[in-house]
Amino acid sequence: MKYQYRRGGANYGKVPAGIAARELERIRKESGRLRTEDVVRAARPGKAPLHPIIFDCNVDEAAEKHYLWNARMLVRNIVVIRSEGAEPEPLFVHVVLESEGEEGTKDQYYQSSRIIIESPTEMQAALDQSRLRLQSAQKSLTDLQRIAKNSKHIKLVGTAVSHVRKATGALDRLAGD
């Protein structure tokens, strides 16, 4: 059996995938399931195999990353209810645009949902982000489909894959308009 990191995933080159996989499996065996809290606990000692991956920055950098995460979660979780009985809508939408400066860099920010529907560039960027999330969901479901091929769940997973493909197709058609 051979292990590797997913293409496009984080670069964990400090620790070979086989070592990381064996260590994660060892941690999972302790309680029968793998929890991120258990991974952090096991990686805490400086000589632990996963330490260079989990503890990849100093305390100040880690705190700043945590603060940025909290801010992202706050922005993403505020919704507005425009009228009695209406469905909640996001107040802000995540936008990723090619940066005007250095090539290959991205400008990421949140825009008011009211403004985004009036801005073709930002709306297209938001649709592109939705397409990426659907592609991620499709990859996840395809992985489940591959491991469930001989199980009673294969039909259910296949149906989910089909729905995500339809949604992706709808976005692609919308982008073509």
Buried (B, 14 or more C-beta within 10 A) or exposed (E): EEEEBEEEEEEBEEBBBEEBBEBBEEBBEEEEEBEEEBBEEBBEEEEBBBBBBBBEEEEEEEEEEEEEEEEEEEBBEEEEEEEEEEEEEBBBBBBBBEEEEEEEEEEEEBBBBEEBEEBEEBBBBBBBBBBEEBEEBBEEBEEBBEEBEEEEEBEEBBEBBEEBBEBBEEBEEEEEE
